[in-house]
């Protein structure tokens, strides 16, 4: 092998193998590969439409039908990001064995590519997650916070299967493992240990140690109320606050006094205030998630007594708004989630007509393209490894952040 040039197909397969192993967060979410692009190749901006499950209300105490209209909703995932890593080889380097080439060039290149994508994806997913448990300023040293996060997923009807995971930074993980070491002894999940970062499984989730966990820094003003007219509408995503001294930032989470989360099916109060995450911040109007739905099958808020609310419940400068965490303070955001909370979608990039060494391969929802071209002046081969992807949070209610001690 050492005296044979490594083929582009072998390089592609090796790059895909390494990417698959390095995908610590991506591998535990819903990975989708759109085969419809397999012949012609996708272009940046191509969109995929994904359906969400229907929800219904039961009819009580009567034999008479109350036929409900279908309320099937769809979300669009745009495959809008093309990332790549680029390198060059001379003919002597390409004569290396595949193992040596992988160790010296392909693995560090693909690791860098995947690490950056994972960091972006994890930050995106966390910013879309509105459920938060834990006490800001108090370190996570036992299973209370993970247990509460598990309860949130259960209350939002996330499947109770083996597809739940937690991404946790090493500082938080160190405090947790020290506090409850008995739960983190080696388990029977030996077959799972090929995944980078996997620590153990408890609280109905696999625990991963991940330094890409996103950290939130609150703005300098977290003491605020809603505006006299909060401009909330049924099904809307805006809430107007009384003027905030420092504009909020995306990812900050708050609750509104008197507005409680309700069970997705029974519509009974879950006993805690509905959290809202800021998608687009500002000094007054906040674009938030989830949308405020006051009635119907998708109702998600109610009063403490489980009564339906009116939009006026949000109005008034006496209605307190409480943000999670202190002003101008940074908190790591460990994340528990079900696999189907977040979607990572890849599509095939085109094979260029004039490129003799351009190959693409897909495996487990990941599609990579490797392209080589020669530089005869310098006796070199130029090579790039590309991926075209998009991301979505179709079921953010199936995820929950954990907040603990402030970051140093």
VENBEL-V142461 format. One line per field, one symbol per residue. ss: DSSP state (H for helix, E for strand, - for the rest). phi: phi as a letter, one per 40 degrees, with the letter a starting at -180 (. if undefined). burial: # if it has 24 or more other C-alpha atoms within 12 Angstrom, else .. A space follows every 50 residues. Layout:
ss=???
phi=???
burial=???
This chain:
ss=-------HHHHHHHHHHHHHHH---HHH-EEEEEHHH----E---EEEEE E----------------------EEEEEE-EEEEEEEEEEHHHH---HHH HHHHHHHHHHHHHHHHHHHHHHHHHHH----EE----------HHHHHHH HHHHH--------EEEEE-HHHHHHHHHH-HHHH-----HHH-----EEE EE--EEEEE-----EEE-----EEEE---------EEEEEE--------- --EEEEEEEEEE------EEEEEEEEEEEE----EEEEEEEE-------- EE--------HHHH-----EEEE------EEE-EEEEEHHH-EEEEE-E- -------EEEEEE--EEEEEEEEEE----EEEEEEEEEEEEE---HHHEE EE---E--
phi=.cbbccccccccccccccdccccccdcbbccbbcccccccgcbdhcbbbb ccccbbbcbbgacccbccccbcbbbbbccbbbbabbabbcccccccccdc ccccbcccccccccdccccccccdcccccbcbbhbdgbccbacccdcccd ccccccgcdcbcbbabbbcccccccccccbdccbcdbcccccccccgcba bafgaccbcaccdcbbbcccbbbabccdbcgcbcgcbbbcccdccbdcbd hcbabbdgbbcbccbcgcdcgbcccbbccbcicbcbcbbcccbcagdbdb bacccgccbbccccchccccbbccgccfbbbcbdbbacdccbbbbbaccc ccccbcbbbbabafgbbbbbbbacbccbfbbcbbbbabaababcbcccaa cbbbcccc
burial=.....###.#########################..#...####.###.. ..........................#############...##.#.#.. ##..###.##########################.#..#####.###### ######.##...###########..##......#..........###### ###################.#######.####.##.######.#..#### ##############.##.##.############################# ###..#.##.#.####..#########.###################### #.....#################.......#################### #######.
